[in-house]
Amino acid sequence: MLSFILLCCCLPICIASLQHITIIGQTICSRTIISNISIDLWEADSFDPDDFLNATFSNQNGYFQLYGEESELGNIEPYLRILHNCVDGRVNEMCSVRDLYTIPPKYIGRIYDMGIVNLGIARQQHFEICSYML
């Protein structure tokens, strides 16, 4: 019985496959290039905390590139978390914004070129805190 339980616990680890994703893009705030933006790559999990895969900052021209990999039983569910202070198309130093971007599954194992990411456009998963709101 104990060996059956151990087999059931270890089997998912043995049959999980290593999957990867590369994401590239450029960050802007309205029409202005925005640099030094924190960009994190995560992998969503249903029954345990999400997995952190990698992090970077956009360069002086707003460009970024991230690579991440994870072993999962099914397909990985990668997403980006971008932290910035672009509010209503303008940089506002009094605000902190967190946007989440889901990566389409068809890009797993490939390069996902997000193109120009306009941080001034509020997303469905958009969280904003400004110090004058406190």
Secondary structure as UniProt FT lines:
FT   HELIX           2..15
FT   STRAND          17..29
FT   TURN            30..31
FT   STRAND          32..33
FT   STRAND          38..43
FT   STRAND          51..57
FT   TURN            60..61
FT   STRAND          63..72
FT   STRAND          78..84
FT   STRAND          86..87
FT   TURN            88..89
FT   STRAND          90..91
FT   TURN            93..94
FT   STRAND          95..102
FT   HELIX           105..107
FT   TURN            108..109
FT   STRAND          111..118
FT   TURN            119..120
FT   TURN            124..125
FT   STRAND          126..130
FT   HELIX           131..133
//
